Amino acid sequence: MVTIEQNIKTAGLVTQLTKSQKENFIIISKHWIVFNAELKKHNLNQHSGNWVKYGITFKVENEYFYLTAIPNNEQIFPDHFINFEISKGNYEIFVHQGAMQDLKQTLNHIYKTIIPDLNLNIEDHENTGFLHFEKYDYRFQWNNPKSVIEIYLPLKK
């Protein structure tokens, strides 16, 4: 468990998901390409070795969405970017290591096996709409078997 001491302000692009993990993998992969192109186009790339990006999954009513985002450090973003705050609080962190195509299996294992087996008290997304976020940093390398993504699930307060 880790405690995030203050809200994390982000800005990015959102896309709607389906109920199919297979379709969502394609949607999210294409969305990252568009997002990265937008960052480059608007000179929002993070040039230092301490770059970070977020993949945020949330639900509004019965629809699922995925937001690709970077920290919002008060820079100016294009009008079509949305702001989103990751709430401060306690999070359980899981690590996915390996190819992107295997991320869906990692998420499935977390939600279907690990959470029930450990009886983790995960925040009910029905109340907040927020499911989890993925953190990408210098350890992420597309489809490299040593690539690392951190997955944060909010714990109940």
C-alpha positions as CSV (number, residue, x, y, z in Angstrom):
1,M,0.0,0.0,0.0
2,V,1.1,3.6,-0.7
3,T,-0.4,6.8,0.3
4,I,-0.7,9.6,-2.2
5,E,-0.6,12.8,-0.1
6,Q,-2.2,15.2,-2.5
7,N,-4.4,15.1,-5.5
8,I,-2.5,14.5,-8.8
9,K,-3.7,17.0,-11.4
10,T,-3.6,15.7,-14.9
11,A,-4.7,16.7,-18.4
12,G,-5.2,14.6,-21.4
13,L,-7.5,12.9,-24.0
14,V,-10.4,10.6,-23.2
15,T,-11.9,7.8,-25.3
16,Q,-14.9,5.6,-24.7
17,L,-14.4,1.9,-24.1
18,T,-16.6,-1.1,-24.7
19,K,-17.3,-4.1,-22.5
20,S,-14.9,-6.3,-24.5
21,Q,-11.3,-6.4,-23.3
22,K,-10.1,-7.5,-26.8
23,E,-11.7,-4.4,-28.4
24,N,-10.5,-2.1,-25.6
25,F,-6.9,-3.2,-26.1
26,I,-7.2,-2.0,-29.7
27,I,-9.0,1.2,-28.8
28,I,-6.5,2.1,-26.0
29,S,-3.5,1.2,-28.2
30,K,-4.7,3.6,-31.0
31,H,-5.6,6.2,-28.4
32,W,-2.1,6.3,-27.0
33,I,-0.8,6.9,-30.5
34,V,-3.1,9.8,-31.0
35,F,-2.3,11.2,-27.5
36,N,1.5,11.0,-28.0
37,A,1.1,12.7,-31.4
38,E,-0.9,15.5,-29.7
39,L,1.8,15.9,-27.1
40,K,4.4,16.3,-29.8
41,K,2.2,18.6,-31.9
42,H,1.6,20.9,-28.9
43,N,5.1,20.6,-27.6
44,L,3.9,19.0,-24.4
45,N,6.5,16.1,-24.4
46,Q,8.3,15.6,-21.2
47,H,11.9,15.8,-22.1
48,S,13.6,14.8,-18.8
49,G,14.4,11.3,-17.7
50,N,11.7,11.7,-15.0
51,W,8.7,11.7,-17.4
52,V,5.4,10.2,-16.3
53,K,2.1,9.5,-18.1
54,Y,-1.1,8.1,-16.8
55,G,-3.8,5.7,-18.2
56,I,-6.9,6.4,-16.1
57,T,-10.0,4.1,-16.3
58,F,-13.3,5.5,-15.1
59,K,-17.0,4.9,-15.4
60,V,-19.8,7.4,-16.0
61,E,-23.2,5.9,-15.6
62,N,-22.9,2.6,-17.4
63,E,-20.2,3.7,-19.8
64,Y,-16.4,3.1,-19.4
65,F,-13.8,5.6,-20.4
66,Y,-10.0,5.7,-20.7
67,L,-8.0,8.9,-20.2
68,T,-4.4,9.2,-21.4
69,A,-2.8,12.0,-19.4
70,I,0.3,13.8,-18.2
71,P,0.7,15.8,-15.0
72,N,-0.9,19.3,-15.3
73,N,1.8,21.6,-13.9
74,E,-0.2,24.7,-14.9
75,Q,1.0,24.6,-18.5
76,I,-1.4,25.5,-21.3
77,F,-3.2,22.6,-22.9
78,P,-5.2,22.5,-26.1
79,D,-9.0,23.0,-25.6
80,H,-9.8,19.4,-26.4
81,F,-7.7,18.1,-23.4
82,I,-9.7,17.5,-20.3
83,N,-8.5,18.0,-16.7
84,F,-8.8,15.1,-14.2
85,E,-7.6,14.8,-10.6
86,I,-6.4,11.5,-9.2
87,S,-7.6,11.7,-5.6
88,K,-5.2,11.6,-2.7
89,G,-5.5,8.6,-0.4
90,N,-4.4,5.0,0.0
91,Y,-3.7,2.8,-3.1
92,E,-2.7,-0.8,-3.6
93,I,-0.1,-1.0,-6.3
94,F,0.3,-3.9,-8.6
95,V,3.1,-4.2,-11.2
96,H,2.7,-5.5,-14.8
97,Q,6.0,-6.5,-16.3
98,G,6.2,-7.5,-20.0
99,A,4.4,-6.9,-23.3
100,M,1.5,-4.5,-23.5
101,Q,-0.7,-7.3,-25.0
102,D,-0.5,-9.1,-21.7
103,L,-1.7,-6.2,-19.6
104,K,-5.3,-7.3,-19.9
105,Q,-4.4,-10.7,-18.3
106,T,-2.6,-8.8,-15.5
107,L,-5.7,-6.6,-14.9
108,N,-8.0,-9.7,-15.1
109,H,-5.8,-11.5,-12.5
110,I,-5.8,-8.5,-10.2
111,Y,-9.6,-8.0,-10.3
112,K,-10.7,-11.7,-10.4
113,T,-8.1,-13.4,-8.2
114,I,-5.9,-11.2,-6.2
115,I,-8.5,-8.8,-4.8
116,P,-10.9,-11.6,-3.7
117,D,-8.0,-13.8,-2.4
118,L,-6.5,-11.0,-0.3
119,N,-9.9,-9.6,0.6
120,L,-8.7,-6.1,-0.3
121,N,-11.0,-3.3,0.5
122,I,-11.1,-1.5,-2.8
123,E,-13.0,1.7,-3.2
124,D,-16.4,1.1,-4.8
125,H,-16.3,2.7,-8.3
126,E,-20.1,2.9,-8.2
127,N,-19.6,5.8,-5.8
128,T,-16.7,7.6,-7.4
129,G,-16.7,6.4,-11.0
130,F,-12.9,5.9,-10.7
131,L,-11.6,2.3,-11.2
132,H,-7.8,2.5,-11.4
133,F,-4.9,4.2,-13.0
134,E,-1.8,3.0,-14.7
135,K,1.5,4.9,-14.2
136,Y,4.0,4.8,-17.1
137,D,7.5,6.1,-16.5
138,Y,11.1,5.6,-17.6
139,R,10.7,1.8,-16.9
140,F,8.1,1.5,-19.6
141,Q,9.3,0.2,-23.0
142,W,6.7,-0.8,-25.5
143,N,6.5,-4.6,-25.7
144,N,9.9,-5.2,-24.0
145,P,9.7,-8.2,-21.7
146,K,11.3,-6.0,-18.9
147,S,8.9,-3.2,-19.4
148,V,7.1,-2.1,-16.2
149,I,3.7,-0.4,-15.6
150,E,2.3,0.3,-12.1
151,I,-1.4,-0.2,-11.6
152,Y,-3.0,1.7,-8.7
153,L,-6.3,0.7,-7.2
154,P,-7.9,3.0,-4.6
155,L,-8.5,1.6,-1.1
156,K,-11.6,2.5,0.9
157,K,-11.1,5.3,3.3
